[in-house]
Amino acid sequence: MDESAAAYEVVDREAIRALDLQRSSFDSLRARVGFLLSAATIECLEPAEGDAQELSIIYRDLVLFAEEAHDYNRDEHLKPLTNYFRLAITLLTAEIVAWVVDLAIRKDASHGEASSDRFHQSDAAVSGRREAAEIGSVSVLNG
């Protein structure tokens, strides 16, 4: 493995490690926020002294809150992230197509130069043989 490949391998490992750390930090933050939201919800639903709420009403309120949070996350976070992901996939596809076209153009160009060189070499050889034949025929005629 050459030095540049080894250097890129180190950078790649560090990038993956940084992404893993970021993901674990995000998961930890999400767990803490979820805990705080649960505690806040329960606190908000706690009945005042003397007000006894039925368990079914508490569950209903929790379900309504969870549905509202689900809809908000879907609309504010998941849909934009999905659109960004689709855009990234489209751009990646365009980049791959550009690479393939560039490689095809380079291959054709290098193929064209090689065949052009072969043509010029064979043309020079034919011209050289023709000149030699003409010199030979002139010397036979003069001889």
Buried (B, 14 or more C-beta within 10 A) or exposed (E): EEEEEEEEEEEEEEEEEEEEEEEEEEEEEEEEEEEEEEEEBEEEBEEEEEEEEEEEEBEEBBEEBEEEEEEEEEEEEEEEEEEEEEEEEEEEEEEEEEEEEEEEEEEEEEEEEEEEEEEEEEEEEEEEEEEEEEEEEEEEEEE
